[in-house]
Amino acid sequence: HVLVDQLLDPIREAWGEPIVVASGYRCKQLNELVGGVKNSHHTLGCAADIICGNRADHRRLFNMIIHMRDEGRIRFTQLIWENDGRWIHISYVPGDLRCQVIG
């Protein structure tokens, strides 16, 4: 619920349209099957891969999230432009809110 409260709901509200969580919590076996990194935030229940339309929409959403961070409206652990924009990875690990952006 922390990921939803701290990131997903504020992002959805700012976006003004639905955001789909394509991948959230993954057990270690599933994480291995999908090729996730060994220390994935998904295995902690602290990450979501989100989609909102096409790649152009994803780029606008990605940039909006960066803008929200810059305004001090949200903090996150990582924001990653994944798989050439097919989805956006975002994580919230309490105690590690480094606001790292990749992509």
KACOR-V139556 format. One record per residue. N is the residue number from 1. PHI is phi in whole degrees, 0 to 359 (NA if undefined). D_CENTER is the distance of its C-alpha to the mean C-alpha in Angstrom with 2 decimals. Layout:
# KACOR-V139556
{{N:PHI:D_CENTER} {N:PHI:D_CENTER}}
This chain:
# KACOR-V139556
{{1:NA:14.00} {2:295:12.82} {3:301:9.06} {4:293:10.33} {5:295:12.89} {6:277:11.27} {7:233:8.05} {8:296:7.92} {9:293:11.66} {10:299:12.14} {11:293:9.80} {12:299:11.63} {13:297:14.81} {14:293:14.64} {15:291:13.85} {16:84:16.81} {17:218:16.11} {18:298:14.39} {19:236:10.81} {20:260:10.82} {21:272:8.80} {22:280:10.19} {23:205:9.60} {24:236:9.20} {25:298:11.93} {26:226:14.12} {27:293:17.54} {28:300:18.74} {29:297:20.90} {30:296:18.33} {31:302:16.01} {32:296:19.14} {33:299:20.03} {34:270:16.89} {35:82:17.22} {36:290:14.39} {37:292:15.31} {38:302:17.59} {39:259:15.72} {40:302:12.26} {41:295:10.14} {42:299:10.04} {43:288:13.78} {44:263:13.54} {45:75:11.64} {46:250:9.13} {47:222:5.95} {48:218:4.76} {49:259:5.23} {50:243:6.06} {51:225:9.39} {52:212:11.89} {53:146:14.98} {54:264:16.12} {55:297:15.02} {56:295:16.60} {57:298:14.59} {58:299:11.32} {59:295:12.90} {60:296:13.92} {61:295:10.61} {62:303:9.18} {63:294:12.47} {64:296:12.42} {65:297:9.41} {66:299:11.49} {67:298:14.48} {68:299:13.32} {69:296:12.83} {70:298:16.20} {71:278:17.81} {72:80:16.87} {73:279:15.26} {74:218:12.05} {75:227:11.34} {76:214:8.51} {77:274:9.12} {78:221:7.27} {79:231:5.71} {80:231:7.13} {81:279:9.12} {82:255:9.92} {83:51:13.30} {84:57:14.78} {85:85:12.28} {86:290:12.47} {87:202:8.74} {88:243:5.56} {89:265:3.56} {90:221:1.77} {91:224:5.08} {92:223:8.17} {93:250:11.40} {94:308:14.40} {95:88:16.83} {96:221:14.55} {97:261:12.87} {98:279:13.70} {99:56:11.27} {100:286:11.35} {101:245:10.53} {102:234:11.37} {103:116:12.60}}
